[in-house]
């Protein structure tokens, strides 16, 4: 007997505490839905059911690289270890909410240890980086156990921590940012042109549509220069599209626990997926909500959205990426 592994193939009971986050639901004309949670990611994700999302894709705030203008923001911890632990609190919830065959694409960048005190001057290209010219960051303080001017290696510290918590790291995709800014202060090293996009899976058995891969493990994708919602580090639409299309069928469910200015939401909708995003920033949530309203999407009550979230894509069983449709060359396709 074949046991169904459709995402949320049965309705699940879960606890919702309405005080944990503000919640907004929308329904498109094509009957796809958007959920937007305004609050702390780790707490907000607890409101979502287990074993549901086909794919998660996100780029969390990097360690002491930008100031997003609100208290309690992730990325401003006193130590790298605490930053990694705070990320793990979020990613534990991502893992819980992922379908058993689900995937998680994590884009994360590194930080340099300076140890030389507070920088001076200004950054004309990115005002959100000027904050560290008004305060001393932990990476500017001396006394670390690595040499000054060292790259800290944060992406791999995060990856190893996730492996220790049971994630399967299947690929380290290199995002070649073809049009990356030059770094005028970096006179004694190559300028940084790439970042990591780690491909994690909840299990070693997972669903993945290889036919949708545009490139292998080096993705040549330009940075988008959009200044929407005053976000200088927005995800490129093309990067999100690739992750969504290899990791979910049409009508599937997408999650972004650090949704920022909403690239994952708008890209998921453009490619006929359902999506839920979480963010702590008032400005970003207001921007996404206003944009969805301006696009003419109807409001959807949260309980109705939750019911729809627990219904899998009607194309799940026939989707080319469904692992039960994988077969060796020359063997017949599985009947559905």
Beta strands, then each sheet from edge to edge (+ up, - down):
strand 1: 22-27
strand 2: 33-38
strand 3: 53-58
strand 4: 98-108
strand 5: 112-113
strand 6: 150-151
strand 7: 168-176
strand 8: 194-201
strand 9: 218-220
strand 10: 253-256
strand 11: 274-279
strand 12: 298-299
sheet 1: 9+ 7+ 8- 4+ 3+ 10+ 11+ 2+ 1- 12+
sheet 2: 5+ 6-
end
